[in-house]
């Protein structure tokens, strides 16, 4: 994702919501990659903002670190264009009853 000025808070750096969105998406897709039939839902998320960013590309990567029948735990790291960690987070995800189908945008 490219950080734009309209993502900034009053101190001219990306708002925490941008960090959350990137990390929630990365960890969500990691969790949903091991659940084949249904959409997973974020049930909790913990976020650490470690460095401000005001411009450039940011990249989030997620991985599943624990899984059971009803709970998937995933961790993610967010980096700036220089590869420096700017945030990290972890989420808990549960399978829903929503099928992964064309109707919700999955093919």
C-alpha distance (Angstrom), angle and dihedral (degrees) to the residues before:
residue distance angle dihedral
X1 . . .
X2 3.79 . .
X3 3.81 115.0 .
X4 3.81 109.7 -130.3
X5 3.82 130.1 -170.0
X6 3.82 90.8 -109.0
X7 3.84 87.1 64.2
X8 3.83 90.4 60.9
X9 3.79 128.7 107.6
X10 3.81 122.3 -144.7
X11 3.83 92.0 -75.6
X12 3.85 91.1 60.1
X13 3.78 99.3 -110.9
X14 3.80 131.3 105.6
X15 3.80 113.9 -71.2
X16 3.80 116.9 -115.0
X17 3.80 89.2 -112.6
X18 3.82 88.2 69.7
X19 3.80 91.0 54.4
X20 3.81 90.4 46.8
X21 3.81 93.9 49.1
X22 3.80 92.7 50.9
X23 3.81 94.5 46.6
X24 3.81 95.8 41.0
X25 3.81 89.2 52.5
X26 3.82 93.5 47.5
X27 3.80 94.1 48.5
X28 3.83 92.4 40.7
X29 3.81 91.3 54.9
X30 3.81 90.6 46.2
X31 3.82 90.3 53.0
X32 3.80 94.0 42.6
X33 3.82 89.8 50.9
X34 3.82 89.0 70.8
X35 3.82 95.0 43.1
X36 3.80 107.3 69.9
X37 3.80 107.0 -179.8
X38 3.81 108.0 38.9
X39 3.79 142.9 37.2
X40 3.82 115.3 -100.8
X41 3.80 121.8 -136.5
X42 3.80 128.3 -144.9
X43 3.81 107.7 -118.7
X44 3.80 97.5 174.7
X45 3.77 138.4 -1.6
X46 3.81 134.0 -167.6
X47 3.81 118.9 -160.9
X48 3.81 132.8 -168.6
X49 3.82 117.1 -167.1
X50 3.81 105.3 -156.2
X51 3.83 104.9 167.9
X52 3.80 134.9 14.2
X53 3.78 120.5 -118.4
X54 3.79 126.2 -167.0
X55 3.81 104.8 172.7
X56 3.77 145.3 9.1
X57 3.76 134.0 46.4
X58 3.79 123.4 -37.3
X59 3.80 123.9 -163.5
X60 3.80 127.3 -160.7
X61 3.79 124.5 -161.7
X62 3.78 125.8 -171.8
X63 3.78 136.7 -171.1
X64 3.77 136.2 -176.7
X65 3.80 111.2 -113.6
X66 3.81 101.0 175.0
X67 3.76 136.4 13.2
X68 3.75 140.9 -179.6
X69 3.78 133.3 166.0
X70 3.83 93.8 -77.6
X71 3.81 106.8 16.1
X72 3.79 132.1 57.6
X73 3.81 121.9 -174.6
X74 3.79 118.8 -158.9
X75 3.79 134.0 178.9
X76 3.78 128.2 -155.3
X77 3.78 140.6 -169.7
X78 3.81 125.7 -154.6
X79 3.82 119.2 -154.0
X80 3.78 134.4 -172.2
X81 3.81 125.0 -130.3
X82 3.82 90.6 -82.1
X83 3.80 92.6 54.6
X84 3.81 94.3 -106.8
X85 3.78 117.2 144.0
X86 3.80 110.3 -112.1
X87 3.81 99.5 169.8
X88 3.76 143.9 -4.4
X89 3.75 133.4 -162.9
X90 3.76 146.4 171.6
X91 3.76 130.8 -145.9
X92 3.76 140.8 -169.3
X93 3.79 116.6 -139.2
X94 3.80 133.2 -171.5
X95 3.79 130.0 -164.7
X96 3.80 114.0 -106.8
X97 3.80 129.4 -156.0
X98 3.83 91.0 -109.7
X99 3.80 109.7 113.9
X100 3.80 118.5 -134.6
X101 3.79 96.2 -114.9
X102 3.79 142.7 139.7
X103 3.82 90.2 -94.4
X104 3.83 91.5 69.9
X105 3.81 95.1 38.3
X106 3.82 102.0 -90.8
X107 3.79 122.2 127.5
